[in-house]
């Protein structure tokens, strides 16, 4: 037995057999150890008051409200979304906003941006610095963003367990350095792309690695009061049929409540990758979706419609589930004012992308009241083309097609085709 934890986790029989003592003596040792290690009961309000959780702005007031006031330290945040949804844009934006002074909503801190398969986009950071009205070169600069590349799981574990604690300790001893308040990982799922074919052994090994990484992340977040922001990828949700007579809910049915968003039609066709093991380690999951919709956001006559995306808070320990429309501008992520709303409270199970519009309408009715499927759209908005795939075609109300009527009364006689001059072309031979 190396430490107290080994004693507390051992059974009396194991302790007596290993130490060659009687079971009564083993029970007494375990009881006394528990008494020495016991902590007095405390109120939750007192514990939260002692932790002094800090919070910094995202740079957008609407988004701060959606997240419960901003990005809170001591938590593991996750952004999920497909490619080009804006995950990296939000990570870069937070790396700058955490540097703002406290009177502007920041923490006067520094950020560490960990990449897996890409490099830090310094050009995009400079663009945000020059375009965002809150960010100024005197308060925010690239020197306060440290970056490290971890192409393998082993290197990421080394960075989290050894490099970052030493780096934080070094910065804390230097009065001229800003404290590290944000760690961004872009993107965790990329480390598991090279996994061989799926077997029970590979799944167990992946779960073990994810658990080890998450433990290290939570230790950094709680010990140093740092906000951990992890970017994650999505996977397609495949349609499935429920077995007849099966009363228990399957994992697929339950995953709809924590694995994907469901604020607009078609948003639940993607789910977060890395499975249930990783989902249990996350304090807040934010889903970013490419909707394909466009809106006219300005008043200019020659203005082009702006591409609109959807942000949904799937679950969070500091805020309620909600969703909003947003755009990616030169300033970063900007929430469209007035687009915030609650997600639908009914998840369609099983998921089937080929459901008709009438079925989708029934699935979004709760006690006779229709849930909001889409936010109010501006005039001239182009809706998502993927939504149209789930709608039934408009029924033909006329008894017969007008073109059939036309050709029925204007059909050429058969001899007209045989008398037509083909310009010297001979018919094909068989």
C-alpha positions in Angstrom: 0.0 0.0 0.0 1.6 3.2 -1.2 -0.9 5.9 0.2 -4.1 6.4 2.0 -6.2 5.9 -1.1 -4.9 2.3 -1.4 -6.0 1.6 2.2 -9.4 3.1 1.8 -10.1 1.3 -1.5 -8.9 -2.1 -0.2 -11.3 -4.6 1.4 -10.6 -5.8 5.0 -9.8 -9.2 3.7 -7.2 -7.8 1.2 -5.7 -5.7 4.0 -5.4 -8.5 6.5 -4.0 -10.9 3.9 -1.4 -8.5 2.6 -0.3 -7.2 6.0 -0.8 -10.5 7.8 -3.1 -9.1 10.4 -6.5 -10.3 11.7 -9.7 -9.0 10.0 -10.6 -7.2 13.2 -7.4 -5.2 13.1 -7.9 -4.5 9.3 -11.4 -3.1 10.0 -10.0 -0.9 12.8 -7.3 0.5 10.6 -9.8 1.3 7.8 -12.2 2.9 10.3 -9.5 5.1 11.9 -8.2 6.1 8.5 -11.7 7.2 7.4 -12.1 9.3 10.6 -8.8 11.0 10.0 -9.6 11.8 6.4 -13.2 12.8 6.9 -14.0 16.4 6.1 -16.6 18.5 8.0 -19.9 19.1 6.2 -20.2 22.4 4.5 -23.0 24.3 2.8 -22.8 24.4 -1.0 -23.1 28.2 -0.9 -20.0 28.4 1.3 -18.0 26.1 -1.0 -18.9 28.1 -4.1 -18.0 31.3 -2.3 -14.6 30.0 -1.4 -13.9 28.8 -5.0 -14.2 32.3 -6.4 -15.1 31.3 -9.9 -14.1 33.9 -12.4 -15.9 34.8 -15.6 -14.9 36.5 -18.8 -16.8 37.8 -21.8 -16.9 36.2 -25.3 -17.0 39.6 -26.9 -20.7 39.4 -27.7 -23.3 40.3 -25.1 -26.0 38.1 -26.5 -23.7 35.1 -26.4 -22.6 35.9 -22.8 -26.3 35.8 -21.7 -26.8 32.5 -23.5 -23.8 31.0 -21.6 -24.9 32.1 -18.2 -23.0 35.4 -18.1 -19.9 34.5 -20.0 -17.2 31.8 -19.9 -16.7 30.6 -16.4 -13.3 29.3 -15.2 -13.0 26.0 -13.4 -15.1 24.2 -16.0 -14.7 22.0 -19.0 -16.5 23.6 -22.0 -17.0 21.8 -25.3 -17.9 23.2 -28.8 -19.2 20.7 -31.2 -19.8 21.3 -34.9 -19.1 20.2 -38.4 -16.4 21.7 -40.6 -16.8 25.5 -41.3 -19.4 25.9 -38.5 -17.2 28.4 -36.6 -15.6 26.3 -33.8 -12.1 27.6 -34.4 -13.4 31.1 -34.9 -14.9 31.0 -31.4 -11.8 29.5 -29.9 -9.6 32.3 -31.4 -12.1 34.9 -30.2 -12.0 33.7 -26.6 -8.2 33.7 -26.7 -8.3 37.4 -27.3 -11.3 38.3 -25.1 -9.7 36.7 -22.0 -7.0 39.3 -22.2 -9.4 42.2 -21.8 -9.1 44.1 -18.5 -11.7 43.3 -15.8 -13.6 46.6 -16.4 -14.3 45.4 -19.9 -15.3 41.9 -18.9 -12.0 40.1 -19.3 -9.6 38.6 -16.8 -6.3 40.3 -17.9 -5.1 36.8 -18.5 -3.3 34.7 -21.1 -4.3 31.8 -23.2 -2.7 28.5 -24.4 -4.0 27.3 -27.7 -3.2 23.6 -28.3 -3.5 22.3 -31.9 -3.6 18.8 -33.1 -3.3 18.8 -36.9 -3.2 22.5 -37.8 -1.3 25.6 -36.7 -2.5 28.7 -34.9 -4.2 31.1 -37.3 -2.3 34.2 -36.5 -3.6 36.1 -39.5 -7.2 35.5 -38.4 -6.3 36.7 -34.9 -4.9 39.9 -36.2 -8.0 40.4 -38.3 -10.2 40.1 -35.2 -7.9 42.5 -33.3 -8.3 45.2 -36.0 -12.0 44.7 -36.5 -13.5 44.1 -33.0 -14.3 47.4 -31.2 -13.6 45.9 -27.8 -10.2 44.6 -28.7 -7.3 47.0 -28.7 -3.6 46.4 -29.2 -2.8 47.9 -25.8 -5.0 45.3 -24.0 -4.8 42.3 -26.3 -1.9 41.0 -28.4 -0.6 37.7 -29.8 2.2 37.6 -27.3 -0.3 36.6 -24.6 -1.4 33.5 -26.6 1.0 30.5 -26.3 0.6 27.7 -28.7 1.8 24.1 -28.8 1.1 21.3 -31.2 0.2 17.8 -30.0 -0.1 15.4 -32.9 -0.4 12.3 -30.7 -2.3 11.3 -27.6 0.9 10.7 -25.7 2.2 14.2 -26.4 -1.1 15.7 -25.3 -1.0 13.8 -22.1 2.6 15.0 -21.5 1.6 18.6 -22.1 -1.4 18.4 -19.8 0.4 16.5 -17.0 3.9 18.0 -17.1 4.4 21.0 -19.4 1.4 23.1 -18.5 1.8 22.8 -14.7 5.4 23.9 -15.0 4.5 26.7 -17.4 1.8 28.0 -15.1 4.1 27.9 -12.1 6.8 29.8 -14.0 4.3 32.5 -15.1 2.9 32.9 -11.6 6.4 33.6 -10.2 6.9 36.4 -12.8 5.0 39.6 -11.8 5.2 40.9 -15.4 3.5 37.8 -16.9 -0.3 37.4 -17.1 -1.8 34.4 -15.4 -3.0 31.6 -17.7 -6.8 31.6 -17.7 -7.8 29.7 -20.8 -6.7 26.5 -22.5 -8.1 25.7 -26.0 -7.7 22.3 -27.6 -8.4 22.3 -31.4 -9.6 19.6 -31.9 -9.6 16.5 -29.5 -11.3 14.1 -31.9 -8.6 14.4 -34.4 -6.3 12.4 -32.1 -8.4 9.3 -32.6 -8.7 9.4 -36.4 -5.9 6.8 -36.9 -7.5 4.2 -34.6 -7.5 0.8 -36.3 -10.8 -1.1 -37.0 -13.3 -0.9 -34.2 -13.1 -3.8 -31.8 -13.9 -4.2 -28.1 -10.2 -3.8 -27.3 -9.8 -0.5 -29.3 -13.0 0.9 -27.7 -11.8 0.1 -24.2 -8.4 1.6 -25.0 -10.0 4.8 -26.4 -12.2 5.1 -23.3 -9.2 4.7 -21.1 -7.3 7.5 -23.0 -10.3 9.8 -22.9 -10.7 9.3 -19.2 -7.0 10.0 -18.6 -7.2 13.2 -20.7 -10.4 14.4 -19.0 -9.0 13.8 -15.5 -5.9 16.0 -16.4 -8.1 18.7 -17.8 -10.3 18.8 -14.7 -7.3 18.9 -12.5 -5.9 22.0 -14.4 -9.3 23.7 -14.4 -10.0 23.2 -10.6 -6.4 23.7 -9.3 -5.5 26.8 -11.3 -9.0 28.2 -11.9 -8.7 27.9 -15.7 -11.4 27.6 -18.3 -10.9 24.6 -20.6 -12.4 25.0 -24.1 -12.3 21.8 -26.2 -13.3 21.6 -29.8 -15.0 18.4 -31.0 -16.2 17.0 -34.2 -19.6 15.5 -35.2 -20.8 12.2 -36.7 -23.8 11.4 -38.8 -26.9 10.1 -37.0 -28.1 7.1 -38.9 -31.8 6.2 -39.0 -32.8 3.1 -37.0 -35.9 1.2 -36.3 -37.1 0.4 -32.9 -37.6 -3.3 -32.3 -41.3 -4.2 -31.9 -42.3 -4.8 -28.3 -39.2 -3.3 -26.8 -40.2 -1.0 -23.9 -36.7 0.1 -22.8 -35.1 3.1 -24.5 -32.0 2.3 -26.5 -28.8 4.3 -26.3 -29.7 6.1 -29.6 -32.9 7.3 -28.1 -31.2 8.6 -24.9 -28.3 10.2 -26.8 -30.7 12.6 -28.4 -30.9 14.5 -25.1 -27.1 15.1 -24.7 -25.4 14.2 -28.0 -27.1 16.6 -30.5 -29.1 19.8 -30.8 -32.8 19.9 -31.8 -33.7 23.6 -32.1 -34.5 23.6 -35.8 -35.4 20.9 -38.3 -32.4 18.9 -39.5 -30.1 20.0 -36.6 -30.4 16.5 -35.0 -28.8 14.8 -38.0 -25.4 15.3 -36.5 -24.2 14.2 -33.0 -21.0 14.8 -31.0 -18.2 12.3 -31.5 -16.2 10.5 -28.8 -19.3 8.9 -27.3 -20.8 8.7 -23.8 -17.4 8.4 -22.0 -16.4 11.9 -23.1 -19.9 13.4 -22.7 -19.9 12.5 -19.0 -16.7 14.6 -18.5 -18.1 17.8 -20.1 -19.6 20.5 -18.0 -21.2 22.4 -20.9 -21.8 21.3 -24.5 -22.4 23.9 -27.2 -23.5 22.8 -30.7 -22.7 24.8 -33.8 -24.7 24.0 -36.9 -24.5 25.0 -40.6 -28.1 25.7 -41.6 -27.6 26.9 -45.2 -30.0 29.8 -44.5 -29.2 33.4 -45.5 -30.6 36.6 -44.1 -30.5 40.3 -45.1 -29.1 41.9 -42.0 -28.6 45.4 -43.3 -30.6 48.1 -44.9 -28.5 48.6 -48.1 -30.2 47.9 -51.4 -27.2 46.1 -52.9 -26.4 44.1 -49.8 -25.8 40.4 -50.2 -27.6 38.0 -47.8 -25.5 36.8 -45.0 -24.9 33.1 -44.2 -26.7 32.2 -40.9 -25.6 29.4 -38.6 -27.2 28.0 -35.4 -25.8 27.8 -31.9 -27.4 25.6 -29.3 -26.6 25.0 -25.6 -27.3 21.3 -25.3 -26.6 21.1 -21.6 -24.7 23.2 -19.1 -24.1 23.3 -15.4 -24.4 27.1 -15.3 -27.1 27.9 -17.8 -30.4 26.6 -19.3 -30.6 25.0 -22.7 -31.2 27.6 -25.4 -30.3 28.4 -29.0 -29.7 31.4 -31.3 -28.7 32.4 -34.8 -25.2 33.7 -35.4 -22.9 34.9 -38.2 -19.2 34.7 -38.6 -17.8 38.2 -39.3 -14.4 39.8 -39.4 -15.0 40.6 -35.7 -15.7 36.9 -34.9 -18.9 35.2 -33.8 -21.8 37.6 -33.6 -25.3 36.6 -32.4 -28.2 38.0 -34.3 -30.3 40.1 -31.9 -33.8 38.7 -31.3 -33.0 35.1 -32.5 -32.5 33.6 -29.1 -35.1 31.0 -28.1 -35.6 27.8 -26.2 -35.0 24.5 -28.0 -37.8 22.1 -28.8 -38.8 20.0 -25.9 -39.7 16.9 -27.9 -37.0 14.8 -29.5 -38.1 12.6 -32.3 -37.3 9.0 -31.7 -36.2 7.1 -33.7 -34.4 9.6 -35.9 -35.4 9.3 -39.5 -34.4 11.8 -42.1 -37.0 10.6 -44.5 -39.9 11.4 -42.3 -42.7 13.4 -43.9 -43.6 17.0 -43.0 -46.8 15.8 -41.2 -44.8 13.5 -39.0 -42.3 16.2 -38.1 -45.2 18.6 -37.3 -46.7 16.0 -35.0 -43.4 15.4 -33.3 -43.1 19.1 -32.5 -46.4 19.5 -30.8 -46.5 19.6 -27.0 -49.9 19.6 -25.3 -51.5 21.1 -28.4 -48.9 24.0 -28.6 -46.5 24.1 -31.5 -42.8 24.4 -30.6 -40.6 27.0 -32.4 -38.9 25.3 -35.3 -37.3 28.3 -36.9 -36.7 31.8 -35.6 -38.5 34.7 -37.2 -36.8 35.2 -40.6 -36.1 38.5 -42.4 -37.9 39.2 -45.6 -36.2 37.5 -48.5 -34.5 34.9 -46.3 -33.4 31.7 -48.1 -34.3 28.7 -46.0 -32.1 25.7 -45.5 -32.2 23.5 -48.5 -31.8 20.4 -46.4 -35.2 21.1 -44.7 -36.9 20.9 -48.0 -35.8 17.3 -48.4 -37.9 16.3 -45.4 -41.0 18.0 -46.7 -43.6 16.3 -48.9 -44.3 17.7 -52.3 -47.3 19.9 -52.8 -50.2 17.8 -54.0 -51.6 18.4 -57.4 -55.1 19.7 -57.1 -56.0 19.5 -60.8 -57.5 16.3 -62.1 -55.0 16.0 -64.9 -51.7 17.6 -65.8 -52.0 20.5 -68.3 -49.1 19.2 -70.4 -50.9 15.9 -70.8 -54.0 17.7 -72.0 -51.9 19.7 -74.5 -50.2 16.7 -76.1 -53.4 14.8 -76.2 -55.0 17.4 -78.5 -51.8 18.2 -80.5 -50.3 14.8 -81.1 -48.7 14.4 -84.6 -49.9 11.5 -86.7 -47.6 8.5 -87.2 -47.0 9.1 -90.9 -45.6 12.6 -90.1 -42.5 11.0 -88.6 -41.9 8.7 -91.7 -42.2 11.6 -94.1 -39.8 13.9 -92.2 -36.6 14.8 -94.1 -33.7 13.6 -91.9 -31.1 15.5 -94.0 -29.4 12.5 -95.4 -29.1 10.7 -92.1 -29.8 7.0 -92.3 -31.6 5.3 -89.4 -29.4 3.2 -87.1 -29.1 -0.5 -88.0 -29.9 -3.2 -85.5 
